[in-house]
């Protein structure tokens, strides 16, 4: 069936209440783990382990079955540790507007704002959630890296409120109302672009994994993309640089991802 492409100019948006990272914090050694469950019918799956040694956190995130392409390139999936709220993944009942999709803002009361960005390289603070170039790429990938643990993430882990969320849905998997809806964060984008696809609460694990080299990241089996910047902070806001343009493929329900 015929695919249509739409150019959408995205104005620069205020970042809102981005969480502010504190100084690196010493944490009790331990391991936190989660099996990530699908949200919004994504059919994806994943696991994540966060091993804390002193002020270092070694994260291994593995995902599969996510939306595959964006602008004929690997789909960029931003992913974060959220905290400061209930420490839960949102249930379907969190969909308050009845479009069949739990949007980012509808899920925020359950998982809270960003405390760490699980970027593939470089900065792991909430500010790094802006950059799709360090997001996970494609339908399946692994992020394996070590970085300094900030105070907000340490507090969320110890309180049991740390939740890992991976964002980005295939519009073709949504209901007709969901496909027609605009993002609750940036109305020039489809709702699918910013909505959560995977979620899991980090709980104390039984075993620690070996700690890898500091400040390294690997997204296996993928290639990079310069699709733009995605700002998800505090209330999670999608933005592009001023004058930037996204080419967003809107698919009907019969199209491939």
N, C-alpha and C positions, 0 to 999 in steps of 0.2 A: 504494500500500500504506500501511497505517496507520503514522503516525509517533508515536513515544512520546517524552515529555519526562520528564526526571528532574531533581529538585532534589538538588544535592549540596552539603552544607555542608563548607567547607574550613577546617580549623584553621590558625591562623598557624604557620608552620614557621620554624625557625632558618635563616638565610640561608647558613650554612656558610661555606666558605672563599672569600668574595668577593674577587676580585682588587682590590688597592688601587692606585688611579691615582696615578702620581707627578706631579711638577711638569711643566708643558709643556716639551717637549724640542726643541731645534733639530735638524732632520734635513736630510740632504743632499737638495737638490731632485731630484725624480724622480716617475715615474708607475708605479703598480702596478695590474694589471688581472687580471680573471678572468672566464671564462664559467662560470656556475653550472650544475651538473648536478643532476638529480633524484636524490633518495634515497627509498627506501621506496615506489617506484611512484607518486610524486606527480604525474608527467606535467607538472611545472612547468619553467620555464626562466628564465634571468636573466643579467644582466651587471653587473659592478661595476668602477668605476675609482676609485682613490685617488691624487690628485695632491698631492704634498707640496711646499710652498714655504715655506722657513724653518720656523717652528713651526706652520704652518697646514696642515690636510689638507682638501682639497675632495673630497667623495665623491659620486658619482652611481651609484645603485643602481636598476636597472630589473628588474622581475619580472613574470611572467605565468603563468597556469595554476594558481595555488595554490587551495586550498580557499576557497570564496567567502563562505559565511555562517556565523554563530555567533549563536544566540539571535535569529534573524531580522534580524540586522544584519551589516555587513561583518565578516568573520573577522579578528581581530587577529593579525598575524604578527610576533612579536618576531624581531629579527635582530641579529647581532653580528659583530665581528671577534674570533676566538678566537686564542690563541697559546700558546707555551710547551711544545708537545708535538711531534709528528712533522711537523706542517705538511701533513697529508694529509686527504682525505675518506675516511670509513670505507667499506670494501668490504662486500658482503652477508655475508661471512664473519664480520663483527663481531657479527652476531646470535647471541649465545651461548646464549640460551634456546630458540631454535627456533620462535619465534612468527611469524617472517616479517617482523619489524620491527627495524631497528637503532634502539634507543632512544637518548635523549640520553646516558645514562651509558655505554652500549656504544660510542658514537662518540667519547666524550671522550678516550680514549687516542690517537686519531688527531689531533684538532684542538685539544685543550686547553681551558682556561678562557677566560672573557670578558676581553678587554683593552679593547675599545671597544664601546659599544652604538650601533648605527646607528638612533637614534631619529629621528623625523620633526621634532622640535623640542626645544629645551632641552638638558638634561644628556646627555652622551655617555659618561659614565663607566660602569663595570660596574654601579653602583647603579641606573642608569636602566633596566636590564633588568627592573625590577620592574613597570613601568607600561605596561599595555596601551593606554592612551590615547595614547601616543606611538609605538605600534607601527605597522607598515604595515597598511593596511586593505583587505580584499577580495581578489579573485583577481589583480588586476593593478594595479600602482602604480609610481610613481617617487619616490625620495627623492634630493634634490639640495641639499646643504648644505655649509658650511665651518665648521670648528671647530679648536680647539687640539689638537695631537697630544700624547698622553701618552707617558711614557718606555717603558712596557710595549709599546705598539703600535709605537712606533719600533723597538724592539729586535726585535720579531717580524717586521716588514717587512724589516729589514736581514738577519735570519737566514733569511728564506724560510720562516718557520713561521706566517705570518699566514693564517688561513682564515676566509672569510665563511660563516656558517651562518644560514639562514632556517628558523624552526620553525613547526610547525602542519600537521597532515594531516587530510584528510577521512576519517573512520572507515569510510565505505562503500567506500573503495579498498583496505582492508586484508583480509588473510586472516581466516577465521572465528576463528582463535586470536588474531589481532591485535585484532579488534573486541571480543573478550571480555576482553582483558587490561586491567589497570589501569596507570596511569602508574607508571613506576619512581621518579618524583620525588614524586608526591602520589597515593596509592592511591585517593582519592576521585574522581579524574578518569580518563577514558579514556586509554589509551596514546597515542592520536592527538594529544591536546591539546598534548603536550610534545615530540613526536618531530621530528627534523629532516626538512625537505622539500627543501631546496636546499643545495648546498655547493660551494665553489670555493676553491682556494689562490691567494692573491695573488702574482703574479710581476711582475718588472720589465717595464714596457711600453716601447713605442717612442716614444710621443708624450704630451705633457702637454696637459690640457684647460685652458681659461681658468678662472681662479679666480673664483668667485662671491662674493656678499656674505657677511660673517662671520655665523655663528650663525643661518643661515636653513635652513628645511626645508620641502619640499613633498611631499605625498602626493597625486598627481594622480588625479582620477576617483574619489575615495572620500569617505566621510563618517566622522566620528568615532564612537567608541563608548565607553561607560562600563562595559565588561564586567568590570573589576576590575583586579587587579594580578597580574603574573606574574614571579616571582623566578627568574632563571636566572643563578647566579653560581658560580664555581669548578666544582663538580660539577653545577651547574644545578638549582635547586630551585624548584618551582612553589608559590606561596603566595598566600593572600588575607588581607586585614585580618581581625582577630579578629571572629568572628560573621558574616563575609561569606558570601554564597551565590552559587554559580554555577548557572545553568540550562544544562545541557549536553544538546544534542540528540544522542541515540544513534540512528543510522540503520542500517537493514539494508542489505545490499549492493545493493539495487535502488533506494535513495533518492537523490535529487539532493543535491549539496553544499549 
